[in-house]
Amino acid sequence: MRTLDPHSLRGLAHPLRMRLLSALRHDGPATASGLAALLGESSGATSYHLRQLAAHGFVEDAPEHGKGRERWWKAATHGTRFSDSLRTDPDPAVRGAADLFIHEVATMHTQEVATWLGTQHEWPDEWRLRSDLSDFTLRLTPAQARELNERVHALIDSYREKAPAPGTEGVAQVRLHHHVLPRVLE
């Protein structure tokens, strides 16, 4: 897990870079050309942004996948942790990058939900009936919200340890979105 600091945040806080890193984490190693086709971008743009991600330690070469002169890339870590201190950093450029990062995460979550809704009919009932789009409203203090987040994260992490072995039948990659957003009480 990679915890963002002001320098690495500025290297990642770009919509295409975030999409590239997400694709490599979710779909595995790929070339700049393959990622360009997947994301609807030019290979020149994906190549440039992959090099920028590499310079900040988010991606690295995957030579075990290369054939000849093809350059393959893979994610250097399986996740990114956002430090709350980035939102309160004294440097306005860091706060701006933090805002951009959070907005892009929300956009990617929205796109993932929309893709699921548009393709769920392609999945067997076994999976369709196990999907969930729930929302809850609770009254919490900031300390309780922090505790809730920590407990949810710990529960999710416990399932990483229970991951089925490669090749297990019926396994799918599952995406979880967790949002805790305060709203004005009326």
Secondary structure, 3 states (H helix, E strand, C coil): CEECCHHHHHHHCCHHHHHHHHHHHHHCCEEHHHHHHHHCCCHHHHHHHHHHHHHCCCEEECHHHCCCCCCEEEECCCCEECCHHHHHCCCHHHHHHHHHHHHHHHHHHHHHHHHHHHHHHHCCHHHHCCCCCCCCCCCCCHHHHHHHHHHHHHHHHHHHCCCCCCCCCCCCCCCCCCCCCCCCCC
